[in-house]
Amino acid sequence: MEGLKKKVVLVAGAATGLGAASARRLADEGARVVVADLDVEGARRTASAIGDTGGEAIGVGFDIADEVSVGELVTTTVRTYGGLDAVHINAGDMGAVSKDTDVVDMDLAVWDRTFAVNLRGHMLVTRYAVPELLTRGGGALVYTSSIAAFTGEAARPAYSATKAGINALARHVASRWGREGIRANAVAPGLILTPAIEEGAAPDLLEALLARTRSTRHGRAEDIAAMVAHLMSDAGAWINGQVINVDGGTVMR
């Protein structure tokens, strides 16, 4: 893809899964990647794997729920590579999903923690990244949303609400700074067959979930990474303020 070579890209939430796949894809396209995660050792492993294949990356630890940590992450990125051209905000707290039951019975601490990480955290990265992008004449932000923002689930109300909030955040950023060269979009994945899901889910459940799609296979982390790279590249230069489903046709809208 054109337009990513030597660009400085921060991927927030990239130790494993979707974020790691996106970091690898962006590095393959020639970007210099800052791989950031609460799991600092995982971030360093991802960065090391990128280096082993000829890419350029550093692994950095940070806590997306901590404003000071977020500010330091952006400062480290700029200090290391001389600027910032694009950001993929992927971090999320999946540990509380099993307790994210319904708004009557759930512990309010689960609601608050989910919002602190999944929505407030995305806002904090945006808050510190946008001024740096503007100094380069603009840039791209790509947020990780979810089709849960649209489907109206009987469970996961906190998770779904934060993903709907991320969609609104992306559109706010596009509306506020689009004329200054900033593009902000969100990718809404469907079920992605990560190693953890593949190992832990029963085969009949996976078959039932596949039946909800209009596809011959489950999604892969690389499918999301391809869209992230597209939205950051010159090929996505006229895409702004959009929420793009990458879900095998599970949700059509």
N, C-alpha and C positions, 0 to 999 in steps of 0.2 A: 504493500500500500504506500502511496505517496504521502509525504508530509510528516512522517514519524522519525525519520533518520536523525539521530543526534538530539532529538527533543528530550526534555527532562520531564519525566512522568512519575508522579507519586501515586502508588497504589496503597491505600489505607485499608488494611485487612487482607493480607496476602500470604499468610504462612502456609495455608492449605487451600484445597477446594477451588472455588470459582476465582478468588483473588489470586491465588498462585498461578492458575492457568492463564489469567489475564496478564499477569506480570511476565510470564514466559512468552506469551504471544507478542506483547509490546516490545520486549527485548529482541525477539526474532525479527521484528520490523525495523530494528535499529535504534530504538529509543534507549535512553539511559534511565534506568528504573530504580526508584527508591521503594524497596519492599518493606512495608511497615506493618507491625502487628503487636498485639499484647503478648503473644507468644514470640519473644525475641529470638529464641533458638530456631523456631520454625521459620521465621523471617530470614534468618541468616542462612538456613539450609536452602530455601528457595533462591536466594541471591547467589549462593555458591553454585547451585545447579545451573543457573543462568550463565555464570562465568565459565563453567565447565564446557558449555556449548558455544562459547565465543561471544556471549553477550556482556553487557556492562550493567552491573547492579550492586547496590549495597543493601544490607538488611539492618533495620532499625526497630527498636522496641518503642511502643507508645501505648497510651491508654486513651481511647477516643472519648471516654466519659470525663476526662480530666482536661480542663481548658489549658492549663500550663503545659501539659504534655503535648497537646495538639500544637500549640504555638511553637514549642521547641522542635517538633517534627518538621514543620514548615521551614523554620530557620535552618535546621540541619540540611534540608534538601537544597535550599538556596546557597548555603555556604559550601556545600560539597560540589555542586554542579553549576553554580553561577546564576541560577534562575529557576523558574518553574513554568512549564508550558501546558501541562494537562494533569488532571487529577481523576483517579477512579476511587470513589468512596464506596467500599464494599463491607466494611466492618459491621458486625451485628452480633447480638447476644442470643445464641441459639440454645444456651444452657437452660433457659427458663421456659422454653416452649412447652415442655411437658406439663408445666404448672400454669400455663396460660389457658385456663379452662373456659370460663365465662365470667361476665362482669358481676354476677351475683356471688359466686363462690370463690373467685380467685383472691389470693392475698394481694393487697394493694402494693406491697413491695415488689411483686412481679411486674405489675403495671408500670411502676415508677422506674424500675431498672431497665425495662424494655425501652421505654421512652428515652431514658438517659443515654443509652447506647445507640439505638437504632434511629432516633430522630434528632435529639439534641446534639449527639455526637456528629452526625452528618452536617448539622448547621455549623458546629464549631470548626470543622475542617474547611467548610465553605468560607466562613468568616475570616480565617487566616490565609486561605489560598487566593481568594479573589484579588486582594491588593497586589499580590505578587504576579498574578496573571496579567493584571492591567499594566504593570510596568513593562511587560513584553508586548504590549499592544493587543492583548486578549489571549484566549486559550480555550480549552475544553474541560468541562466537568461531566463525568458520567457517574450516575448514582446507581446502586443496586436496589431495585424495588422488588416487587413480587406480584404475580397474578392474584395473590391473596388480597391485594388492595381492591380488586374488582368483584371477587366471587361471592362474598357474603357467607363466610364460614360459620358453623355452629360453635366452633372453638377458635382459639388463637385471636381473641379480639384485640389484645395489645399489639401483637405482631402485625396484624392486618392494618390497624389504625396507623401505626408508624410508617408502614409502606405507603399508605395513602398520603400521609404527611410528606414523605420524601418526594412523591410526585408533585405536590404543591410547591415544595421547596425548589425543585428543578425549574418549574415554570416561573416562579418568582425571580430566580437568578437570570433566566433567559429574558424576562421582561425588563428587569432593572438594568442589566449590563449588556444586553445583546447588541445595542448600537455602539458599544465600546469594544466590540470584538470578542465577547465571551459567549460561548455556546454551552448550554446546560441541558442534558437529556438524562433520562432514566431507562434502564433495561429491566424489564419485568420477566424473570425466568419462571418457567413452569417447573415440574419435577425434574431435577438434574440427578443423574445416577452417579453420585460420588462414590468413592470406595466404601465409605461408612454406610451409606444407604444400601449399596449392593450387597454388603456383607450382612447387614442387620435386618433387612426386610424379607418377609416371606415371599416366595415366588408367586403365589396366587395373588398377593397384594400388588406386586409389581405388574402382573398381567391385568388386573382390574384398573390400575392407574393408567396403563398404556391404552386401554380401551377408551379412556376419556379424551385421548388426543386424536388428531387426524394425521397420524404419522405411523411409520413402520418400526420405530424404535424410540427408546427413551432419550431425553436430552443428555448431553455431555458437557462438562465444564468448558471444553473447547468451543462449543457453540456460543456460549456467552462471551468468551474471550474474543471470538471473531467479531461479534457485534460491538464490543467495547473498542476494539482497535478501529473498526470502521467509523464509529462516531468520533474518534479522536483524529482520524486521518483527513487528508484533503477530500477524500470521497464523501465524507460526511459534512462538508463545509456549509451546506445550506440546510442542515437539520438542526433545529433549535426549539427547545421547550416541549419536546416530545417524550412520551412514555411508550417504549417499543416492547411489545411482547415477544419473547423468544421461548416458545412453549409448545411447539409442534402442533399448533392449532387448537390447543385446549380451550382457550378463550378467544372468541372472535368478536371484535368490536371496531 
